Each structure stands twice: as C-alpha cells, then as structure tokens.
Amino acid sequence: MQIPSYGAAPLSATFLVVRVLSFLSMVIIVGITANFVSEIVSTNIEPPKEIVGTLSVTSIAALYTLLSLPFFWAQANIGLFVMSAIDSLLLLAFIVVAVVLGKPLSFLNCIIIGDASAAANAASAAAFTQSIATNLGKSGSALGLGSWAGSTRVNCFETKAIWGCSIALW
C-alpha cells in the first residue's frame, strides 16, 4: 500500500515516521508507568496522582495515535483538520504531564541515591513503603511523587525516564 502524498510526499513519509516513533515512546511510558503503579499497589498503597494521570493521558494518546493512521490513509482533508485539532489538545496534555512530573523530579539526582544491588533496592523500597504506611496512615495519593521516586535509584531512573519520554512527545 502506497503512502498518500497529499501533494507533499516527503512530509507524508515524515508524518508516518513521527507517528510510529510517538507510538513507541507512548508504549515505553505506559510500560514503565504501569510497572511503577504495580509496585506501589502491591504494597496496598495508592499510587501518586501524577503517575496515574500520566498513565491515563498516555493510554488515551496511544489509542488516538493508532486510530489516526486510518484517517491519514483515507485521503480525506477534513480528517487531517480534525487530527490537527486533536494533536493540539494532546500537545497541551503532554505539556501539563511534563510540567507536573518535572516539578518534583527536577531536584532529584539519581546517581546520589544509594548504590545497591537489586535485592537491596527491593528491600529498601519495601521498607520505605511499610514505614510510610505505618507512620502516616494515609493513602499514597497524599504522598508526593518525589517521595516515591527518591526512595530507590531504580524508582528515580524509572520516573525520570517517564518524564523524559513525555518531554520527547512535545
């Protein structure tokens, strides 16, 4: 099947390449975020609202990215107009995600956080979450993203990867 040209063949090919790269970035964000949420939920604590919001926005954007490709191939000019409007809204959503994630994460230095093995990181994360659960007695949504991201080096790098991929989607 030939790529529709719309009178500008190089731009059409570039559009498809960018859509594929955007989708790959969104899959990475969803995978890392879902893993992070799974680790937090396994300790019977609610995940931070920033992470849940990121997962929601990225999942919707990934679904839209898959659905926008048939509009592009349909060669309907009104479809391109609708896609540009939705793309603009998603741009705003990813700017908000990057800013909300970036506020607490910009101050974290992942290299300084304890250099330990995977078992020690897991034990540290478990001890951290148990300590928070017993001392505060509040749900995880009352705890900031910086608290979760700064608990272990792995968590720090995961959240910084989520933040970086969301910036890349601008």
Phi, psi and omega in degrees: 000130184275144179289128177297140186264330183052028179082001180214079186302317180296324178292325179295316178294320178296320178302314180294320179296317179294321177299317180295315179295322176297316180297319178297319178297320179293322177296320177297314179298314181297318181296312181293317181294318179296321177297317180297316178296319179299317178297319181288317182293331180295342177264012179063035177233144180288140179288159178298147183295333178296320181290318179295320177296319178297317179297318180294310181298317183290323178295317179295318180294322179294319177297316178298319180299319178292323181283338182283337181296318175297327176298321180295319182285342183287346182055042175252118184296328178293329176297322177293324178294316178295319179297321180293325177293315180292322176300321178296319178294320178292327175300315177298319180297319180287332173294317178297316179299315182295322180289316181295318178289326186287333182303306179280332186281336184294340181267351182276136174247105186294333182292326183287330181298141187327130177267098184224173179285174180296321179295319179293322176298317179295317179295321178295318179295318179295316178297321179298312182292323177295320179297316179294316182297320182279326184279321183266324181064024180243161179289163183296338181292340178278348179264137183286162179297325179299327178295317181286316183292328183273002183287320178221162179295321180297313178300320180298312180294324178298313182290326177291326176293319176299314180297315180296318178293325178290327174292322180296336180280356176297000000 
